[in-house]
Amino acid sequence: MIDNIKNKIENLINNSDVMLFMKGTPSMPQCGFSAAVVGVLNHLGVKFDTVNVLQDQEIREGIKEFSNWPTIPQLYVKKEFIGGCDIIREMHENGELSDYLDEKGIKVN
Amino acid sequence: MPMKAIEIEDLLLKVFPDAIIKIDDLRGDGDHYAAYIESKKFLGKTKVQQHQMVYNALEGRMGNELHALALNTSTPKNGD
């Protein structure tokens, strides 16, 4: 991956406590999986930033190589990759996600 | 070119020979599946690592031929 793309991604991740790379926007998600993660974060009352990968092909492909994860959405908390839709949904259902966010000092409902 | 459930299972069994695998065809279009995989190989691995092991077993098809694969990975309950 070209350095400037990697730097672009790193800056996005480093400058946000909770960063979601998604298809579309929270108010207009363009994919069911992205919408599901937005729903979980909204349900928990978490403040989060997003990147619409549909508007930046470099990021859309670069993020997959960056995290060695082939799909979107991708959630990062305090610069760490947490997972895609399945993992976020599973962690939310068993209460692991809010515990994790608490532990990382992220405000949750 | 979408995939058949049996193709997914074969690829997974190559990497997880001990696994109990169940694959649901969510839409009948060969592009949207759910897979339930139980294997000792997941022991000691984080969820992200478990799913990455599955994606690697699919040899790059995830996100290409295979648009959606809802994953549920687990380790044998009594750890035998």
Backbone of each chain as ProteinMPNN parsed JSONL, in Angstrom:
{"seq_chain_A": "MIDNIKNKIENLINNSDVMLFMKGTPSMPQCGFSAAVVGVLNHLGVKFDTVNVLQDQEIREGIKEFSNWPTIPQLYVKKEFIGGCDIIREMHENGELSDYLDEKGIKVN", "coords_chain_A": {"N_chain_A": [[0.84, -1.183, 0.0], [0.502, 2.23, -0.804], [2.466, 4.764, 0.747], [1.24, 7.283, 1.299], [-1.45, 6.74, 1.4], [-1.606, 4.977, 3.488], [-0.774, 6.664, 5.572], [-2.856, 8.474, 5.507], [-4.959, 6.904, 6.358], [-4.044, 6.153, 8.889], [-3.979, 8.656, 10.157], [-6.709, 9.265, 10.263], [-7.606, 7.272, 11.975], [-6.079, 7.725, 14.236], [-6.947, 10.185, 15.075], [-9.378, 9.983, 16.319], [-11.454, 8.811, 18.903], [-13.392, 6.833, 18.584], [-13.778, 5.325, 15.639], [-15.482, 4.722, 12.69], [-15.285, 3.001, 9.766], [-17.273, 3.011, 7.057], [-19.956, 2.157, 4.727], [-21.533, 4.725, 3.247], [-23.322, 7.097, 5.297], [-23.949, 7.777, 8.825], [-26.6, 8.739, 8.94], [-27.486, 8.072, 6.452], [-26.952, 5.187, 5.726], [-25.373, 2.929, 3.437], [-25.424, 0.263, 3.317], [-26.418, -2.818, 4.721], [-24.913, -4.023, 6.732], [-23.211, -1.981, 7.588], [-25.153, -0.224, 8.517], [-26.117, -1.681, 10.654], [-24.006, -1.636, 12.518], [-23.832, 1.088, 13.042], [-26.311, 1.347, 14.233], [-25.929, -0.114, 16.617], [-23.953, 1.427, 17.91], [-25.297, 3.852, 18.189], [-27.371, 2.978, 19.81], [-25.968, 2.46, 22.146], [-25.285, 4.988, 22.752], [-22.89, 6.08, 22.04], [-20.361, 8.402, 21.16], [-19.216, 8.876, 17.932], [-16.978, 8.917, 15.084], [-17.12, 8.902, 11.474], [-16.106, 7.415, 8.345], [-16.919, 7.653, 5.02], [-16.508, 5.169, 2.96], [-17.29, 4.859, 0.407], [-16.869, 7.147, -0.86], [-14.214, 7.391, -1.244], [-12.083, 5.677, -2.906], [-9.464, 4.875, -2.537], [-9.198, 4.671, 0.224], [-11.188, 2.824, 0.716], [-10.158, 0.443, -0.375], [-7.605, 0.418, 0.742], [-7.985, 0.277, 3.522], [-8.678, -2.335, 3.966], [-6.386, -3.759, 3.492], [-4.813, -2.603, 5.382], [-5.859, -3.465, 7.85], [-5.912, -6.119, 7.476], [-8.392, -7.234, 6.832], [-11.156, -8.191, 5.076], [-13.565, -6.842, 4.579], [-16.078, -4.226, 4.748], [-18.247, -2.827, 7.171], [-15.675, -1.393, 9.314], [-14.612, -1.183, 12.627], [-12.874, 0.959, 14.806], [-11.417, 1.471, 17.945], [-9.924, 3.689, 20.053], [-7.625, 3.591, 18.396], [-7.411, 0.892, 17.876], [-8.236, -2.035, 16.029], [-11.409, -3.349, 16.182], [-13.37, -4.929, 15.041], [-15.629, -6.271, 12.495], [-19.027, -6.196, 11.293], [-20.227, -8.618, 12.284], [-18.724, -9.265, 14.587], [-19.024, -6.983, 16.17], [-21.751, -6.997, 16.565], [-22.059, -9.433, 17.924], [-20.477, -8.992, 20.22], [-21.93, -6.927, 21.314], [-24.363, -8.143, 21.868], [-23.659, -9.925, 23.914], [-22.881, -8.208, 25.872], [-20.25, -7.548, 25.973], [-19.227, -5.437, 24.474], [-20.018, -2.924, 25.568], [-18.739, -3.125, 28.015], [-16.104, -3.216, 27.136], [-15.808, -0.708, 25.93], [-16.229, 0.937, 28.137], [-13.974, 0.275, 29.637], [-12.054, 1.368, 28.012], [-12.468, 3.949, 28.447], [-14.498, 5.231, 27.123], [-17.484, 7.03, 26.815], [-20.556, 5.575, 27.666], [-24.07, 4.83, 27.371]], "CA_chain_A": [[0.0, 0.0, 0.0], [1.323, 3.44, -0.928], [2.603, 5.413, 2.058], [0.332, 8.399, 1.637], [-2.763, 6.177, 1.763], [-1.447, 4.442, 4.854], [-0.75, 7.821, 6.485], [-4.21, 9.045, 5.528], [-5.768, 6.009, 7.207], [-3.548, 6.26, 10.268], [-4.441, 9.938, 10.715], [-8.137, 9.151, 10.562], [-7.775, 6.39, 13.14], [-5.42, 8.319, 15.414], [-7.591, 11.429, 15.508], [-10.75, 9.762, 16.78], [-11.529, 7.721, 19.879], [-14.186, 5.756, 17.984], [-13.832, 5.619, 14.201], [-16.143, 3.661, 11.915], [-15.191, 3.043, 8.3], [-18.557, 2.426, 6.666], [-20.509, 2.528, 3.418], [-22.573, 5.712, 3.471], [-23.175, 7.922, 6.501], [-24.867, 7.301, 9.865], [-28.01, 9.046, 8.636], [-27.82, 7.418, 5.168], [-26.057, 4.055, 5.466], [-25.619, 2.361, 2.094], [-25.243, -1.203, 3.372], [-27.066, -3.322, 5.937], [-23.924, -4.303, 7.784], [-22.801, -0.671, 8.123], [-26.303, 0.302, 9.274], [-26.221, -2.442, 11.91], [-22.996, -1.15, 13.479], [-24.291, 2.436, 13.433], [-27.423, 1.127, 15.171], [-25.379, -0.539, 17.917], [-23.258, 2.575, 18.524], [-26.346, 4.807, 18.599], [-28.086, 2.374, 20.95], [-25.113, 2.621, 23.328], [-25.086, 6.421, 22.984], [-21.455, 6.367, 21.886], [-19.999, 9.436, 20.182], [-18.246, 8.258, 17.024], [-16.761, 9.555, 13.785], [-17.213, 7.905, 10.396], [-15.558, 7.699, 7.014], [-17.731, 6.994, 3.99], [-15.512, 4.622, 2.031], [-17.796, 4.926, -0.968], [-16.416, 8.414, -1.451], [-12.753, 7.397, -1.356], [-11.711, 4.316, -3.319], [-8.154, 4.556, -1.952], [-9.421, 4.23, 1.614], [-12.021, 1.621, 0.648], [-9.295, -0.729, -0.567], [-6.449, 0.494, 1.647], [-8.33, -0.13, 4.896], [-8.74, -3.807, 4.022], [-5.003, -4.226, 3.606], [-4.31, -2.037, 6.652], [-6.305, -4.267, 9.011], [-6.008, -7.517, 7.04], [-9.805, -7.573, 7.024], [-11.591, -8.005, 3.697], [-14.877, -6.23, 4.349], [-16.503, -2.974, 5.399], [-17.623, -1.815, 7.997], [-14.588, -1.707, 10.245], [-14.678, -0.284, 13.77], [-11.627, 1.179, 15.544], [-11.593, 2.16, 19.224], [-8.594, 4.076, 20.549], [-6.619, 3.156, 17.386], [-7.337, -0.568, 17.748], [-9.305, -2.602, 15.216], [-12.245, -4.179, 17.038], [-14.016, -5.949, 14.209], [-16.652, -5.886, 11.536], [-20.416, -6.237, 11.775], [-20.52, -9.823, 13.082], [-18.071, -9.206, 15.905], [-19.638, -5.903, 16.965], [-23.089, -7.451, 16.954], [-21.894, -10.503, 18.929], [-19.982, -8.366, 21.462], [-23.032, -6.129, 21.879], [-25.39, -9.049, 22.407], [-23.253, -10.541, 25.181], [-22.489, -7.171, 26.837], [-18.793, -7.348, 25.936], [-18.869, -4.183, 23.807], [-20.101, -1.776, 26.497], [-17.642, -3.303, 28.993], [-14.838, -2.868, 26.467], [-15.779, 0.754, 25.754], [-16.011, 1.482, 29.484], [-12.563, 0.03, 29.981], [-11.219, 2.255, 27.211], [-12.788, 5.329, 28.818], [-15.47, 5.799, 26.177], [-18.766, 7.172, 27.509], [-21.625, 4.71, 27.14], [-25.327, 5.112, 28.093]], "C_chain_A": [[0.891, 1.254, 0.0], [1.292, 4.197, 0.399], [1.536, 6.462, 2.335], [-1.061, 7.896, 1.987], [-2.702, 5.659, 3.196], [-1.462, 5.595, 5.882], [-2.142, 8.415, 6.636], [-5.088, 8.22, 6.487], [-5.353, 6.149, 8.662], [-4.014, 7.558, 10.912], [-5.902, 9.866, 11.12], [-8.353, 8.355, 11.852], [-7.217, 7.043, 14.395], [-6.165, 9.54, 15.95], [-9.02, 11.251, 15.993], [-10.752, 8.618, 17.776], [-12.284, 6.529, 19.293], [-14.397, 6.114, 16.519], [-14.442, 4.424, 13.453], [-15.96, 3.916, 10.424], [-16.429, 2.304, 7.789], [-18.907, 2.795, 5.236], [-21.677, 3.464, 3.674], [-22.268, 6.525, 4.717], [-24.147, 7.401, 7.555], [-26.336, 7.578, 9.521], [-28.439, 8.38, 7.329], [-26.855, 6.24, 4.903], [-26.408, 3.388, 4.139], [-25.475, 0.835, 2.091], [-25.773, -1.657, 4.718], [-26.102, -3.533, 7.08], [-23.447, -2.999, 8.424], [-23.917, -0.102, 8.988], [-26.402, -0.393, 10.63], [-25.233, -1.921, 12.955], [-23.364, 0.254, 13.952], [-25.401, 2.299, 14.469], [-26.929, 0.767, 16.565], [-24.748, 0.654, 18.634], [-24.267, 3.614, 18.987], [-27.092, 4.292, 19.82], [-27.289, 2.566, 22.239], [-24.836, 4.099, 23.636], [-23.634, 6.835, 22.856], [-21.264, 7.484, 20.849], [-18.964, 8.807, 19.247], [-18.139, 9.064, 15.731], [-16.848, 8.474, 12.71], [-16.467, 8.39, 9.151], [-16.427, 6.944, 6.023], [-16.781, 6.46, 2.909], [-15.995, 4.664, 0.587], [-17.333, 6.195, -1.668], [-14.905, 8.471, -1.617], [-12.265, 5.979, -1.618], [-10.375, 3.898, -2.71], [-8.319, 4.013, -0.537], [-10.207, 2.92, 1.614], [-11.159, 0.366, 0.479], [-8.15, -0.762, 0.449], [-6.765, -0.018, 3.036], [-8.344, -1.654, 5.031], [-7.337, -4.383, 4.183], [-4.421, -3.804, 4.963], [-4.632, -2.958, 7.828], [-6.288, -5.757, 8.706], [-7.418, -8.061, 7.285], [-10.516, -7.22, 5.729], [-12.893, -7.242, 3.491], [-15.039, -4.92, 5.107], [-17.866, -3.264, 5.969], [-16.473, -2.343, 8.844], [-14.612, -0.675, 11.37], [-13.34, -0.245, 14.508], [-11.948, 1.948, 16.816], [-10.208, 2.427, 19.796], [-7.507, 3.404, 19.692], [-6.56, 1.646, 17.193], [-8.512, -1.086, 16.924], [-10.096, -3.586, 16.071], [-12.941, -5.267, 16.251], [-14.98, -5.347, 13.216], [-18.022, -6.098, 12.145], [-20.663, -7.438, 12.694], [-19.979, -9.691, 14.497], [-18.73, -8.131, 16.771], [-21.013, -6.348, 17.46], [-22.995, -8.483, 18.081], [-21.448, -9.916, 20.264], [-21.104, -7.585, 22.129], [-24.049, -7.042, 22.56], [-24.951, -9.657, 23.744], [-22.673, -9.516, 26.172], [-21.012, -6.822, 26.822], [-18.431, -5.963, 25.413], [-18.923, -3.007, 24.791], [-19.022, -1.893, 27.579], [-16.32, -2.82, 28.405], [-14.702, -1.344, 26.351], [-15.542, 1.455, 27.089], [-14.532, 1.441, 29.846], [-11.63, 0.993, 29.236], [-11.548, 3.737, 27.484], [-13.72, 6.023, 27.836], [-16.834, 5.846, 26.876], [-19.844, 6.329, 26.832], [-22.882, 4.987, 27.962], [-25.349, 4.401, 29.437]], "O_chain_A": [[1.894, 1.321, 0.71], [0.267, 4.268, 1.077], [0.992, 6.54, 3.437], [-1.777, 8.525, 2.766], [-3.611, 5.872, 3.999], [-2.097, 5.489, 6.932], [-2.557, 8.805, 7.727], [-5.841, 8.759, 7.298], [-6.195, 6.249, 9.554], [-4.403, 7.568, 12.08], [-6.287, 10.344, 12.187], [-9.169, 8.719, 12.698], [-7.794, 6.935, 15.477], [-6.038, 9.891, 17.123], [-9.785, 12.211, 16.075], [-10.134, 7.58, 17.54], [-11.888, 5.377, 19.469], [-15.096, 7.073, 16.194], [-13.982, 3.288, 13.569], [-16.426, 4.924, 9.893], [-16.606, 1.115, 8.057], [-18.25, 3.628, 4.612], [-22.691, 3.061, 4.244], [-21.118, 6.633, 5.143], [-25.074, 6.662, 7.225], [-27.206, 6.747, 9.782], [-29.629, 8.147, 7.119], [-26.047, 6.291, 3.976], [-27.577, 3.292, 3.765], [-25.412, 0.2, 1.039], [-25.603, -0.976, 5.729], [-26.416, -3.266, 8.24], [-23.297, -2.914, 9.643], [-23.662, 0.437, 10.065], [-26.732, 0.238, 11.634], [-25.576, -1.78, 14.129], [-23.222, 0.569, 15.134], [-25.436, 3.034, 15.456], [-27.437, 1.272, 17.566], [-24.982, 0.864, 19.824], [-24.111, 4.194, 20.061], [-27.407, 5.047, 20.74], [-27.865, 2.806, 23.3], [-24.226, 4.42, 24.656], [-23.193, 7.804, 23.473], [-21.918, 7.502, 19.806], [-17.956, 8.269, 19.705], [-19.059, 9.782, 15.339], [-16.675, 7.288, 12.991], [-16.239, 9.583, 8.946], [-16.647, 5.742, 6.167], [-16.314, 7.212, 2.053], [-15.202, 4.521, -0.344], [-17.393, 6.31, -2.892], [-14.367, 9.478, -2.077], [-12.06, 5.191, -0.695], [-10.165, 2.725, -2.401], [-7.678, 3.037, -0.147], [-9.931, 2.019, 2.406], [-11.41, -0.654, 1.121], [-7.776, -1.823, 0.95], [-5.932, -0.669, 3.668], [-8.052, -2.188, 6.1], [-7.124, -5.357, 4.905], [-3.657, -4.534, 5.593], [-3.787, -3.2, 8.69], [-6.611, -6.573, 9.57], [-7.621, -9.142, 7.839], [-10.488, -6.061, 5.314], [-13.295, -7.012, 2.35], [-14.244, -4.571, 5.979], [-18.639, -3.931, 5.28], [-16.32, -3.546, 9.059], [-14.63, 0.531, 11.126], [-12.75, -1.286, 14.797], [-12.66, 2.952, 16.781], [-9.419, 1.504, 19.998], [-6.604, 2.744, 20.206], [-5.735, 1.163, 16.418], [-9.645, -0.636, 17.095], [-9.536, -4.537, 16.618], [-13.09, -6.393, 16.727], [-15.135, -4.132, 13.1], [-18.166, -6.172, 13.366], [-21.246, -7.285, 13.767], [-20.675, -9.966, 15.474], [-18.966, -8.342, 17.961], [-21.387, -6.112, 18.609], [-23.741, -8.425, 19.058], [-21.969, -10.289, 21.316], [-21.223, -7.576, 23.355], [-24.528, -6.764, 23.659], [-25.789, -9.882, 24.618], [-22.06, -9.886, 27.173], [-20.561, -5.933, 27.545], [-17.443, -5.373, 25.851], [-17.999, -2.196, 24.849], [-18.459, -0.887, 28.01], [-15.535, -2.129, 29.054], [-13.648, -0.771, 26.629], [-14.779, 2.417, 27.181], [-13.94, 2.425, 30.291], [-10.575, 1.38, 29.739], [-10.996, 4.641, 26.857], [-13.729, 7.25, 27.732], [-17.287, 4.855, 27.449], [-20.02, 6.361, 25.614], [-22.777, 5.344, 29.136], [-26.322, 4.519, 30.182]]}, "seq_chain_B": "MPMKAIEIEDLLLKVFPDAIIKIDDLRGDGDHYAAYIESKKFLGKTKVQQHQMVYNALEGRMGNELHALALNTSTPKNGD", "coords_chain_B": {"N_chain_B": [[-18.594, -14.705, -10.036], [-20.811, -16.427, -8.158], [-20.698, -18.488, -5.107], [-20.991, -21.971, -4.125], [-22.523, -23.517, -1.274], [-21.281, -25.887, -0.519], [-18.764, -25.58, -1.609], [-17.672, -23.614, -0.015], [-17.681, -24.948, 2.414], [-15.883, -27.037, 1.868], [-13.479, -25.643, 1.498], [-13.157, -24.598, 4.044], [-12.958, -26.911, 5.605], [-10.527, -27.851, 4.807], [-8.74, -26.285, 6.173], [-9.703, -26.337, 8.739], [-9.936, -29.169, 9.8], [-11.083, -30.495, 11.947], [-13.428, -29.291, 12.404], [-16.829, -28.453, 13.284], [-19.234, -27.621, 11.089], [-21.712, -25.403, 9.914], [-23.65, -24.188, 7.333], [-25.672, -21.584, 6.217], [-27.712, -20.654, 3.578], [-28.481, -17.523, 2.949], [-29.932, -15.998, 1.099], [-30.237, -17.449, -1.18], [-28.813, -16.769, -3.407], [-26.232, -17.436, -3.735], [-24.407, -15.697, -2.759], [-24.741, -14.631, -0.307], [-24.246, -15.773, 2.713], [-24.462, -17.478, 5.903], [-22.213, -18.638, 8.315], [-21.486, -21.156, 10.662], [-19.022, -22.069, 12.728], [-17.267, -24.398, 14.554], [-14.334, -25.009, 16.217], [-11.315, -26.456, 17.487], [-9.114, -25.092, 16.826], [-9.577, -22.452, 17.205], [-9.157, -21.888, 19.766], [-7.867, -19.763, 22.292], [-7.634, -17.635, 20.636], [-8.409, -14.27, 19.589], [-11.626, -12.817, 18.74], [-11.39, -11.352, 16.367], [-9.067, -12.476, 15.319], [-9.941, -15.111, 14.967], [-11.913, -14.818, 12.999], [-10.321, -13.799, 10.973], [-8.757, -16.021, 10.422], [-10.661, -17.63, 9.252], [-11.325, -16.091, 6.987], [-8.878, -16.199, 5.687], [-8.809, -18.903, 5.097], [-10.638, -18.984, 3.122], [-9.314, -18.119, 1.011], [-9.074, -15.513, -0.218], [-11.557, -15.065, -1.364], [-13.488, -13.815, 0.091], [-15.399, -10.936, 0.112], [-15.053, -10.714, -2.513], [-15.851, -12.999, -4.742], [-17.546, -13.842, -2.841], [-19.922, -12.088, -1.347], [-21.214, -11.599, 1.098], [-20.706, -12.989, 4.235], [-21.899, -14.012, 7.043], [-20.382, -14.495, 10.055], [-19.956, -16.929, 12.623], [-18.001, -17.907, 15.031], [-16.667, -20.461, 17.155], [-15.374, -22.224, 20.051], [-14.887, -25.673, 20.958], [-17.183, -26.701, 23.464], [-16.513, -28.196, 25.865], [-13.873, -28.126, 25.545], [-12.634, -30.358, 24.575]], "CA_chain_B": [[-19.264, -16.022, -10.059], [-21.142, -16.763, -6.766], [-20.151, -19.772, -4.625], [-21.951, -22.941, -3.557], [-22.261, -23.766, 0.155], [-20.34, -27.008, -0.397], [-17.42, -25.064, -1.916], [-17.223, -22.906, 1.203], [-17.405, -25.972, 3.432], [-14.64, -27.755, 1.499], [-12.331, -24.762, 1.773], [-13.018, -24.482, 5.501], [-12.501, -28.202, 6.159], [-9.09, -28.009, 4.487], [-7.968, -25.569, 7.208], [-10.256, -26.73, 10.049], [-10.43, -30.545, 9.601], [-11.843, -30.987, 13.127], [-14.536, -28.364, 12.666], [-18.263, -28.676, 13.033], [-19.566, -26.471, 10.229], [-23.096, -25.311, 9.4], [-23.723, -23.034, 6.423], [-27.03, -21.22, 5.796], [-27.797, -19.792, 2.396], [-29.426, -16.515, 3.433], [-30.82, -15.446, 0.068], [-30.343, -18.336, -2.345], [-28.153, -16.187, -4.594], [-24.829, -17.849, -3.752], [-23.582, -14.54, -2.416], [-25.046, -14.218, 1.076], [-24.315, -16.958, 3.571], [-24.046, -17.406, 7.31], [-21.461, -19.866, 8.626], [-21.266, -21.43, 12.096], [-17.834, -22.941, 12.709], [-16.708, -24.707, 15.874], [-13.064, -25.716, 16.009], [-10.3, -26.295, 18.552], [-8.089, -24.166, 16.321], [-9.886, -21.077, 17.625], [-8.807, -21.728, 21.19], [-6.811, -18.792, 22.592], [-7.574, -16.579, 19.619], [-9.464, -13.255, 19.722], [-12.659, -12.936, 17.7], [-10.847, -10.836, 15.106], [-8.127, -13.474, 14.783], [-10.715, -16.273, 14.515], [-12.547, -14.496, 11.709], [-9.249, -13.668, 9.96], [-8.388, -17.389, 10.047], [-11.7, -18.105, 8.317], [-11.158, -15.367, 5.71], [-7.685, -16.732, 4.997], [-9.165, -20.238, 4.581], [-11.454, -18.794, 1.909], [-8.345, -17.819, -0.059], [-9.295, -14.244, -0.923], [-12.896, -14.937, -1.987], [-14.346, -12.948, 0.918], [-15.412, -9.562, -0.387], [-15.014, -10.798, -3.976], [-16.986, -13.859, -5.159], [-18.459, -13.98, -1.708], [-20.192, -10.708, -0.897], [-21.549, -11.517, 2.516], [-20.641, -14.24, 4.995], [-22.045, -13.733, 8.475], [-19.564, -15.518, 10.707], [-20.106, -17.216, 14.051], [-16.945, -18.884, 15.34], [-16.673, -20.864, 18.575], [-14.473, -23.342, 20.39], [-15.658, -26.773, 21.557], [-17.619, -26.253, 24.8], [-15.731, -28.748, 26.975], [-12.454, -27.997, 25.238], [-11.939, -31.671, 24.328]], "C_chain_B": [[-19.542, -16.435, -8.608], [-20.589, -18.14, -6.387], [-21.273, -20.679, -4.135], [-21.551, -23.173, -2.095], [-21.199, -24.852, 0.306], [-18.899, -26.562, -0.688], [-16.831, -24.374, -0.685], [-16.814, -23.934, 2.251], [-16.099, -26.699, 3.131], [-13.405, -26.925, 1.829], [-12.071, -24.692, 3.276], [-12.468, -25.771, 6.101], [-11.024, -28.444, 5.875], [-8.241, -27.399, 5.614], [-8.414, -25.97, 8.613], [-10.812, -28.158, 9.953], [-11.279, -31.058, 10.769], [-13.185, -30.281, 13.259], [-15.908, -28.978, 12.466], [-18.721, -27.434, 12.298], [-21.027, -26.539, 9.814], [-23.155, -24.064, 8.535], [-25.167, -22.805, 6.004], [-26.945, -20.313, 4.582], [-28.881, -18.759, 2.681], [-30.394, -16.042, 2.354], [-30.955, -16.322, -1.172], [-29.682, -17.766, -3.576], [-26.67, -16.543, -4.641], [-23.879, -16.753, -3.32], [-23.724, -14.12, -0.958], [-25.259, -15.453, 1.932], [-24.074, -16.564, 5.02], [-23.325, -18.72, 7.588], [-21.225, -19.955, 10.13], [-20.148, -22.456, 12.153], [-17.33, -23.151, 14.134], [-15.432, -25.504, 15.656], [-12.106, -25.461, 17.171], [-9.251, -25.268, 18.135], [-8.348, -22.728, 16.755], [-9.484, -20.816, 19.073], [-7.671, -20.718, 21.363], [-6.709, -17.668, 21.581], [-8.674, -15.537, 19.889], [-10.485, -13.47, 18.594], [-12.111, -12.466, 16.352], [-9.927, -11.885, 14.494], [-8.876, -14.696, 14.255], [-11.315, -15.993, 13.137], [-11.487, -14.348, 10.61], [-8.78, -15.048, 9.506], [-9.38, -17.933, 9.022], [-11.541, -17.41, 6.968], [-9.947, -15.899, 4.943], [-7.989, -18.106, 4.389], [-9.944, -20.105, 3.274], [-10.612, -18.241, 0.76], [-8.753, -16.599, -0.893], [-10.678, -14.086, -1.531], [-13.785, -13.97, -1.209], [-14.256, -11.508, 0.414], [-15.291, -9.542, -1.908], [-16.171, -11.68, -4.441], [-18.047, -13.909, -4.058], [-18.713, -12.599, -1.102], [-20.411, -10.653, 0.606], [-21.475, -12.898, 3.154], [-20.7, -13.874, 6.464], [-21.341, -14.852, 9.225], [-19.907, -15.677, 12.179], [-19.082, -18.304, 14.366], [-16.991, -19.225, 16.824], [-15.691, -22.007, 18.786], [-15.328, -24.425, 21.034], [-15.942, -26.459, 23.019], [-16.707, -26.836, 25.882], [-14.251, -28.827, 26.619], [-11.797, -29.32, 24.958], [-11.238, -31.636, 22.998]], "O_chain_B": [[-18.602, -16.764, -7.885], [-20.078, -18.868, -7.239], [-22.357, -20.217, -3.779], [-20.382, -23.039, -1.733], [-20.319, -24.75, 1.16], [-17.945, -27.081, -0.108], [-15.653, -24.534, -0.364], [-15.766, -23.821, 2.887], [-15.301, -26.95, 4.035], [-12.421, -27.432, 2.366], [-10.925, -24.721, 3.724], [-11.619, -25.738, 6.992], [-10.352, -29.159, 6.619], [-7.179, -27.916, 5.962], [-7.624, -25.95, 9.556], [-12.027, -28.347, 10.015], [-12.102, -31.956, 10.59], [-13.99, -30.628, 14.124], [-16.127, -29.861, 11.637], [-18.613, -26.323, 12.816], [-21.522, -27.592, 9.413], [-22.744, -22.989, 8.973], [-25.82, -23.717, 5.495], [-26.2, -19.333, 4.568], [-30.068, -19.083, 2.656], [-31.544, -15.721, 2.65], [-31.691, -15.988, -2.1], [-29.952, -18.223, -4.687], [-25.93, -16.024, -5.477], [-22.668, -16.874, -3.499], [-22.918, -13.345, -0.444], [-26.31, -16.092, 1.882], [-23.562, -15.486, 5.323], [-23.767, -19.783, 7.154], [-20.828, -18.988, 10.779], [-20.306, -23.582, 11.681], [-17.007, -22.191, 14.834], [-15.441, -26.542, 14.994], [-12.096, -24.379, 17.759], [-8.59, -24.656, 18.974], [-7.455, -21.883, 16.686], [-9.473, -19.676, 19.538], [-6.648, -20.795, 20.682], [-5.802, -16.839, 21.658], [-9.753, -15.89, 20.365], [-10.235, -14.201, 17.635], [-12.341, -13.103, 15.324], [-9.995, -12.153, 13.294], [-8.504, -15.257, 13.224], [-11.236, -16.821, 12.231], [-11.721, -14.722, 9.461], [-8.443, -15.232, 8.336], [-9.001, -18.601, 8.06], [-11.614, -18.058, 5.924], [-9.98, -16.034, 3.72], [-7.497, -18.438, 3.31], [-9.914, -20.998, 2.428], [-11.125, -17.936, -0.317], [-8.771, -16.656, -2.122], [-10.952, -13.064, -2.159], [-14.712, -13.379, -1.763], [-13.169, -10.942, 0.307], [-15.41, -8.485, -2.528], [-17.312, -11.226, -4.536], [-19.248, -14.004, -4.311], [-17.851, -12.021, -0.44], [-19.876, -9.787, 1.298], [-22.096, -13.851, 2.682], [-19.699, -13.479, 7.062], [-21.669, -16.025, 9.049], [-20.12, -14.697, 12.892], [-19.268, -19.469, 14.014], [-17.318, -18.374, 17.652], [-15.243, -22.659, 17.843], [-16.382, -24.128, 21.597], [-15.054, -26.004, 23.741], [-16.183, -26.099, 26.718], [-13.473, -29.5, 27.294], [-10.578, -29.45, 25.069], [-10.607, -32.619, 22.607]]}, "name": "protein", "num_of_chains": 2, "seq": "MIDNIKNKIENLINNSDVMLFMKGTPSMPQCGFSAAVVGVLNHLGVKFDTVNVLQDQEIREGIKEFSNWPTIPQLYVKKEFIGGCDIIREMHENGELSDYLDEKGIKVNMPMKAIEIEDLLLKVFPDAIIKIDDLRGDGDHYAAYIESKKFLGKTKVQQHQMVYNALEGRMGNELHALALNTSTPKNGD"}
